Amino acid sequence: MVVCDFNTVAEIEPAIITIYTLPVGTDLQLVKIDGKIKFFDNITEKEIDLDYK
């Protein structure tokens, strides 16, 4: 692991741009299911709809 700039990570996976405005401390995981990218809340285990296509 390394610390890197948010823009560098966004170049690798643009889907994370949608999480930028979420509150600090939000605990999510990005999962690719059947070719679709989805975010899940690690605490509630519910899918978070961030409208990313």
The 8 nearest C-alpha neighbors of each residue, nearest first, counted from 0:
[[1, 2, 3, 8, 4, 7, 5, 11],
 [0, 2, 3, 4, 8, 7, 5, 6],
 [1, 3, 0, 4, 5, 8, 7, 6],
 [4, 2, 1, 5, 7, 8, 6, 0],
 [3, 5, 7, 6, 8, 2, 9, 1],
 [6, 4, 8, 7, 9, 3, 16, 10],
 [7, 5, 9, 4, 8, 10, 3, 16],
 [8, 6, 10, 4, 9, 5, 11, 3],
 [7, 9, 11, 5, 10, 6, 12, 4],
 [10, 8, 13, 6, 12, 11, 7, 15],
 [9, 11, 7, 8, 12, 13, 6, 5],
 [10, 12, 8, 9, 13, 7, 6, 14],
 [13, 11, 9, 14, 10, 8, 15, 16],
 [12, 14, 9, 15, 16, 10, 11, 8],
 [15, 13, 16, 12, 17, 51, 9, 36],
 [16, 14, 17, 13, 18, 9, 12, 19],
 [15, 17, 14, 18, 19, 13, 9, 12],
 [16, 18, 15, 19, 14, 49, 51, 20],
 [19, 17, 21, 15, 16, 20, 49, 14],
 [18, 20, 16, 17, 21, 15, 22, 5],
 [21, 19, 18, 22, 17, 16, 23, 25],
 [20, 22, 18, 19, 23, 25, 17, 24],
 [23, 21, 25, 24, 20, 19, 18, 26],
 [24, 22, 25, 21, 20, 26, 19, 18],
 [23, 25, 26, 22, 21, 27, 18, 40],
 [24, 26, 23, 22, 27, 21, 40, 41],
 [27, 25, 41, 40, 24, 28, 42, 39],
 [28, 26, 40, 41, 39, 25, 38, 29],
 [27, 29, 39, 38, 30, 41, 40, 26],
 [28, 30, 38, 37, 39, 27, 36, 31],
 [31, 29, 37, 36, 38, 32, 28, 39],
 [30, 32, 36, 35, 34, 37, 33, 29],
 [33, 31, 35, 34, 30, 36, 37, 29],
 [34, 32, 35, 31, 36, 30, 37, 52],
 [33, 35, 32, 31, 36, 30, 37, 52],
 [36, 34, 32, 31, 33, 37, 52, 30],
 [35, 37, 31, 30, 32, 34, 29, 38],
 [38, 36, 30, 29, 31, 35, 39, 46],
 [37, 39, 29, 47, 28, 46, 30, 27],
 [38, 40, 46, 28, 47, 27, 45, 44],
 [41, 39, 27, 44, 42, 45, 43, 26],
 [40, 42, 44, 27, 26, 43, 39, 28],
 [41, 43, 40, 44, 26, 45, 27, 39],
 [42, 44, 45, 40, 41, 39, 46, 26],
 [45, 43, 40, 41, 42, 39, 46, 27],
 [46, 44, 43, 39, 40, 47, 41, 42],
 [45, 47, 39, 38, 40, 48, 44, 37],
 [46, 48, 38, 39, 49, 45, 40, 37],
 [49, 47, 50, 46, 38, 37, 51, 39],
 [48, 50, 51, 47, 17, 18, 38, 37],
 [49, 51, 48, 52, 17, 47, 37, 14],
 [52, 50, 49, 14, 17, 36, 48, 37],
 [51, 50, 36, 35, 14, 49, 37, 13]]
